Amino acid sequence: MKKVLVVIGLLLLFDVALLLWDPGGKAVRRAQPGAVRVGLVFDVGGRGDKSFNDAAYAGLMRARDELAIEAEYIEPGEGADRESAIRIFASRGFSLIIGVGFIFTDDITLLAREYPRTHFACVDYSLQVDAAGNVVPPPDNVVALKFREEEGSFLVGAIAGQVSRTKKVGFVGGMDIPLIRRFEAGYQAGVLHVCPDCRVVANYAGVTGSAFKDPGKGKELALAQYRQGTDIIFHASGSTGLGVFEAARLAGKLAIGVDADQYPEAPGHILTSMIKRVDVAVLEIIGEVAQGRFRGGVRSFGLAEDGVGYVRDEHNQELIPEAVRTRVEELRRQIVGKAITVPIQPR
C-alpha cells in the first residue's frame, strides 16, 4: 500500500512540475473540457530574451486568451532535453506541439513520424535537400513556419544607410548559420542600395547554440565595431544582442533590434527594430488547429504577408526622418511587387 501511495505521489508531483505559470500568476494551462491543448518548447536562450522566444510566448498567450485553448510551455536545457520536452507533450496527447527554432527540426521530424496523429509546428524549420537537389517537404503532420528575414533586414539596412554619418555600419550575428546569414545579406543589400559608398562590418558570436545567449560576447564585438568607426549596429543574435545594446549605450551610438520592438532595452539608442512576427505565425497555426483546419507543409511569411517589418513610432520617429521613412516605404512596395529581389547570401 505504501508503495502505491509513493507512486501516486510521484506522478502528482510530475504533473504539477509540468504546469507552469506566467509572470502574472495565472496558470498557463487553462483547463476547459474539450479544449485544444498546445505545448510550446523554447529555443536556446529561453524566455526573457526580449526577442525570438518572447515573441513565440506572446503568440501562445494570445491564443490562450482569445481562443480559450489549454497552453503549456517547457524551457529545456541542451541536447536531448529538447526531444524529451516534445515527447512529454506528445505522450500526453497534446493537439499541437510547437518547437521554437531551427534546432528542433530533426527532433520534430522524428517524433512526427512516431506520433502521426499529433500536429507539429516548427519555427524556422530547416528544409532538407535530397541528392538530386530537390527540397524534401516535412512530414504531413508538420507545418514549417518560415520567414523571409532578408526582406525586413533590407528595410532596416536602408534606414541605417540613410541615417549613418560615418558611412560605416555593423552587423552582429549569433550562431554562424545560413539562417542568420540571411539577416546579414538583407541588411547589407539594403545599406548598399541607398548608400553605395557605405561599408558593412559583420561579426558572429560563435558556431554553436550558445552564441545566441552570450551578452558578454555581443558587447565585446559591438564595442570593437564602434571603435572601428561604425555608428549603427544591427544584431540578429538572441539575448547576445543585449550586450550590443549595452555597447551602444557606452559608446553613445545606435543599434537596431531584431524579432520584436527592442526600443525599451536601450531607449534613445535603438534606431529601429526588424520585426519578425513569430507571435502572429504561432497564433495563426494554433487557430487553424482549433478550427480543425490544420494542413502540413511550408508557410512563408515576408513583407507581403506582414510577417516581417520595421518599427517607426513615437519613440524613434525623431531618429528616422520622414524623408527616410518615405524612401523605405517605396522600397517595401518594390520588394512586394518583385521589382527588387533581396539576396539571401552576403556579398
C-alpha positions in Angstrom: 0.0 0.0 0.0 2.8 2.4 0.9 4.5 1.7 -2.5 1.2 2.6 -4.3 0.9 5.9 -2.4 4.5 6.7 -3.2 4.0 6.1 -6.9 0.8 8.2 -6.9 2.6 11.0 -5.1 5.4 11.0 -7.6 3.0 11.1 -10.5 1.2 14.1 -9.0 4.5 15.9 -8.4 5.4 15.2 -12.1 2.2 16.7 -13.3 2.5 19.8 -11.1 6.0 20.3 -12.4 4.7 20.4 -15.9 2.0 23.0 -15.1 4.0 26.3 -15.5 2.9 29.8 -14.6 3.3 33.1 -16.3 4.7 36.2 -14.6 1.2 37.5 -13.9 0.5 34.4 -11.7 -2.2 32.9 -13.9 -1.9 29.2 -14.9 -0.6 28.9 -18.5 -2.8 25.8 -18.8 -6.5 26.8 -19.0 -8.5 23.7 -18.1 -11.6 23.5 -20.2 -13.4 20.3 -21.3 -12.6 19.5 -24.9 -10.2 22.4 -25.3 -7.3 22.2 -27.8 -4.1 21.5 -25.9 -1.0 23.3 -27.2 2.6 22.7 -26.0 5.4 25.0 -26.8 9.1 24.3 -26.3 11.5 27.2 -26.3 14.7 27.7 -28.2 18.2 28.4 -26.9 18.1 31.5 -24.8 14.6 30.7 -23.5 12.0 33.2 -22.2 13.3 36.6 -21.3 15.4 37.0 -24.4 13.3 40.1 -25.3 13.3 38.7 -28.8 12.6 35.4 -30.6 11.4 33.3 -27.7 9.4 36.0 -26.1 7.6 36.7 -29.4 6.6 33.0 -29.5 5.4 33.2 -25.9 3.3 36.2 -26.8 1.6 34.3 -29.6 0.9 31.4 -27.2 -0.6 33.7 -24.6 -2.8 35.4 -27.2 -4.1 32.1 -28.3 -4.8 31.1 -24.7 -6.8 34.3 -24.1 -8.5 34.7 -27.5 -9.1 31.0 -28.5 -9.6 29.5 -25.0 -7.0 26.8 -25.6 -5.0 25.0 -23.0 -1.4 26.1 -23.2 1.8 24.8 -21.6 5.4 25.5 -22.3 8.8 23.9 -21.4 12.1 25.6 -21.3 14.6 22.8 -22.0 18.3 22.6 -21.4 20.7 21.4 -24.1 20.8 18.5 -26.5 18.4 15.6 -25.8 16.3 17.7 -23.4 14.6 19.2 -26.5 13.4 15.8 -27.7 12.3 14.8 -24.2 10.3 18.0 -23.9 8.5 17.4 -27.2 8.0 13.7 -26.3 6.3 14.7 -23.0 3.7 16.7 -24.8 3.2 14.0 -27.5 2.8 11.2 -25.0 0.2 13.3 -23.1 -2.0 13.6 -26.2 -1.5 17.3 -27.0 -3.2 18.6 -30.2 -0.3 20.7 -31.3 3.3 20.9 -30.3 5.5 23.8 -31.4 9.3 23.9 -31.4 10.7 27.4 -31.4 13.8 27.5 -33.6 15.6 25.6 -36.4 17.4 23.5 -33.8 14.1 21.5 -33.4 14.0 20.3 -37.0 15.4 16.8 -36.6 13.6 16.1 -33.3 10.2 17.2 -34.7 10.7 15.3 -37.9 11.5 12.1 -35.9 8.6 12.4 -33.4 6.1 13.5 -36.1 6.6 10.1 -37.7 6.3 8.4 -34.3 3.1 10.3 -33.5 1.3 10.6 -36.9 -2.0 11.8 -35.3 -0.3 14.7 -33.5 0.1 18.1 -35.2 3.6 19.7 -35.0 4.9 23.1 -36.0 8.5 24.4 -36.1 9.5 28.0 -36.3 12.4 28.3 -38.8 12.2 24.6 -39.7 15.3 23.6 -41.8 14.1 22.1 -45.1 16.4 19.3 -46.3 17.6 18.8 -49.9 18.0 15.3 -51.4 20.8 14.0 -53.6 19.0 15.3 -56.7 18.8 18.8 -55.3 15.1 18.6 -54.6 13.6 20.1 -51.4 12.3 17.4 -49.1 8.9 18.5 -47.6 8.3 17.9 -43.9 6.0 15.1 -42.8 2.3 15.6 -43.5 1.6 16.4 -39.8 4.2 19.1 -39.6 4.0 22.7 -40.6 7.3 24.5 -41.3 6.9 28.2 -40.3 9.5 30.1 -42.4 10.2 33.8 -42.6 11.8 35.9 -45.3 14.1 37.6 -42.8 16.2 39.1 -45.6 13.2 41.3 -46.7 12.8 43.0 -43.3 16.5 43.2 -42.9 16.8 45.0 -46.2 14.4 47.7 -44.9 16.4 48.4 -41.7 19.5 48.3 -43.7 18.0 51.0 -45.9 17.3 53.1 -42.8 20.8 52.6 -41.5 22.4 53.5 -44.8 20.5 56.8 -44.9 21.0 57.7 -41.3 24.6 56.8 -40.8 27.0 59.7 -40.6 30.2 57.7 -40.9 29.0 55.6 -43.8 30.2 52.6 -41.8 27.7 50.3 -40.1 27.9 46.9 -38.4 26.2 43.6 -38.0 26.5 41.2 -35.1 25.1 37.7 -35.7 24.6 34.9 -33.2 25.4 31.4 -34.5 27.1 31.4 -37.9 24.5 29.5 -39.9 22.6 30.1 -43.2 19.5 31.4 -41.3 21.4 34.3 -39.7 23.4 34.9 -42.9 20.0 35.8 -44.4 19.7 38.7 -41.9 23.2 39.9 -42.8 22.6 39.5 -46.5 19.4 41.5 -46.5 20.8 44.2 -44.2 23.9 44.6 -46.3 21.9 44.8 -49.5 19.6 47.5 -48.0 22.5 49.6 -46.8 24.3 49.5 -50.2 21.1 50.1 -52.1 20.7 53.5 -50.6 24.4 54.2 -49.9 26.7 52.5 -52.4 29.7 54.1 -50.6 28.8 52.7 -47.2 30.7 49.8 -45.7 29.2 47.0 -43.6 31.3 45.2 -41.0 30.0 41.8 -39.8 31.0 39.5 -37.0 29.4 36.4 -35.4 29.4 35.4 -31.8 30.2 31.7 -32.4 29.3 28.4 -34.2 27.2 26.7 -31.5 23.8 27.4 -30.0 25.4 29.2 -27.1 26.2 32.1 -29.5 22.5 33.2 -29.0 22.9 33.7 -25.3 26.2 35.4 -24.7 25.6 39.1 -24.0 29.3 39.5 -23.0 30.4 38.4 -26.4 27.8 40.7 -28.0 29.1 43.6 -26.1 32.7 42.8 -27.0 32.0 42.5 -30.7 29.9 45.7 -30.8 32.4 47.8 -28.9 35.1 46.7 -31.3 32.9 47.7 -34.3 32.1 51.1 -32.7 35.9 51.7 -32.2 36.4 50.9 -35.9 34.1 53.8 -36.8 30.7 52.2 -37.2 27.8 54.3 -35.8 24.9 51.8 -36.2 24.9 48.1 -35.5 22.1 45.6 -36.4 22.1 42.4 -34.4 20.5 39.0 -35.1 21.7 37.1 -32.1 19.0 36.5 -29.5 19.9 37.5 -26.0 23.5 38.1 -27.1 22.1 41.3 -28.6 21.5 42.7 -25.1 25.3 43.1 -25.0 25.2 45.0 -28.3 22.7 47.4 -26.7 24.9 47.9 -23.7 27.8 48.7 -26.0 25.6 51.3 -27.8 24.8 53.0 -24.5 28.5 53.1 -23.5 29.7 54.3 -26.9 26.8 56.8 -27.4 25.9 55.1 -30.7 22.9 53.4 -32.2 21.8 49.8 -32.6 19.0 48.0 -34.4 16.9 45.4 -32.6 15.5 42.2 -34.0 12.4 40.0 -33.9 10.5 42.3 -31.6 10.4 46.0 -30.8 13.6 46.3 -28.6 13.5 50.0 -28.0 12.8 49.6 -24.3 16.1 47.8 -23.9 18.1 50.9 -24.6 15.8 54.0 -25.1 17.4 56.6 -27.3 19.9 54.2 -28.7 17.7 51.9 -30.7 17.3 53.3 -34.2 14.6 50.7 -35.1 14.0 47.0 -34.8 13.5 44.4 -37.6 10.2 42.8 -36.6 9.8 39.1 -37.2 6.2 38.3 -36.3 6.7 34.9 -34.7 3.8 35.7 -32.5 1.5 36.1 -35.5 2.7 32.8 -37.0 2.2 30.9 -33.7 -1.3 32.4 -33.2 -2.3 31.6 -36.8 -1.3 27.9 -36.7 -2.9 27.4 -33.3 -6.1 29.0 -34.7 -6.1 26.5 -37.6 -5.8 23.6 -35.2 -8.5 25.0 -33.0 -10.8 25.3 -36.1 -9.9 21.9 -37.5 -8.2 23.4 -40.5 -4.6 22.2 -39.9 -2.6 21.4 -43.0 1.0 20.4 -43.1 3.6 21.9 -45.4 5.6 25.1 -45.6 4.3 28.6 -44.7 6.4 31.6 -45.7 6.0 35.0 -44.0 7.5 38.1 -45.6 6.7 41.7 -46.3 3.7 40.8 -48.4 2.2 38.7 -45.6 3.2 41.3 -42.9 5.4 38.7 -41.4 8.4 40.9 -41.2 8.8 44.7 -41.0 10.4 47.5 -39.0 9.4 49.9 -36.2 8.9 53.6 -36.5 6.7 55.1 -33.8 6.6 57.9 -31.3 9.7 56.5 -29.6 12.1 56.6 -32.5 10.5 58.8 -35.2 12.9 61.6 -34.4 15.8 59.2 -35.3 14.1 58.3 -38.7 13.2 61.5 -40.7 10.1 61.5 -42.8 12.1 61.5 -46.0 13.9 58.3 -44.8 10.6 56.6 -44.0 9.1 57.6 -47.4 12.0 56.1 -49.3 11.9 52.9 -47.2 8.2 52.5 -47.8 8.8 52.8 -51.5 11.4 50.1 -51.2 8.9 47.9 -49.4 6.5 48.3 -52.3 9.2 47.4 -54.8 10.1 44.2 -52.8 6.4 43.1 -52.5 5.9 43.9 -56.2 9.1 41.8 -57.0 10.9 44.8 -58.6 13.6 44.2 -56.1 14.9 40.7 -55.2 16.6 40.6 -51.9 19.6 38.3 -51.7 19.9 35.5 -49.1 23.7 35.4 -49.1 26.0 38.2 -48.2 28.4 39.6 -50.8 
